[in-house]
Each structure stands twice: as structure tokens, then as C-alpha cells.
């Protein structure tokens, strides 16, 4: 089994490919001052770029874990999420957490390669 790591940061590789899957690490918005909807839109755009660089795309995302600091703002995230994925909605879990270093949301996804 081969493992390919790409998009290195100081603490992780943003994308790791193994056994036909691409794992995208926790991603937050570049501008964490915006609403949860704005942050979600930015995050999903970044993830689309990471997936493209790893040789796949958003239609191949099979699972997502979403961490939010305020579950009452989830209704700002959902329409952005469904617009981005369209008919290719992945399974997902949304988990409330105490702190994301100032961000409102962090997203982790797993996609099929290719």
C-alpha cells in the first residue's frame, strides 16, 4: 500500500492519499471574522482546491466531520453546504466544540481518488 502526502503545512499534510481515498485535514476559513455561512463558503472553496490538487473533486467526497463552536448557527452553514455539494451530499456529522481558536467552524473530509 502506497501513501502519498501533499500540501504540507508546519503541522500536517493537508491531503493524504491511501487505498484509493484522499483524506483532507481540518480546514478553517482564511477570514474567521465572518459569519458561519461565510466561513463555510471559504472552507469549502479551499477544500475544493485541495481535492483538485490531490486528483479528485467535491463529487467524490464520501464523508465529512464538521466541528462548530455554536450549534445554534448551524442553520447558516446548511444552505452553503447543500449548494456546494448539490446532489452529491456526503455523509456527515456536526459536532459542537468549545473552541476552534477563534474560528466558528472546521471541516474534515474524505473523498475517493479520481
Residue, then its C-alpha position, 0 to 999 in steps of 0.5 A: x500500500x502506497x501513501x502519498x502526502x501533499x500540501x504540507x503545512x508546519x503541522x500536517x499534510x493537508x491531503x493524504x492519499x491511501x487505498x484509493x481515498x484522499x483524506x483532507x485535514x481540518x480546514x478553517x476559513x482564511x477570514x474567521x471574522x465572518x459569519x458561519x455561512x461565510x466561513x463555510x463558503x471559504x472552507x469549502x472553496x479551499x477544500x475544493x482546491x485541495x481535492x483538485x490538487x490531490x486528483x479528485x473533486x467535491x463529487x467524490x467526497x464520501x464523508x465529512x466531520x464538521x466541528x462548530x463552536x455554536x450549534x445554534x448557527x448551524x442553520x447558516x452553514x446548511x444552505x452553503x453546504x447543500x449548494x456546494x455539494x448539490x446532489x452529491x451530499x456526503x455523509x456527515x456529522x456536526x459536532x459542537x466544540x468549545x473552541x476552534x481558536x477563534x474560528x466558528x467552524x472546521x471541516x474534515x473530509x474524505x473523498x475517493x481518488x479520481 
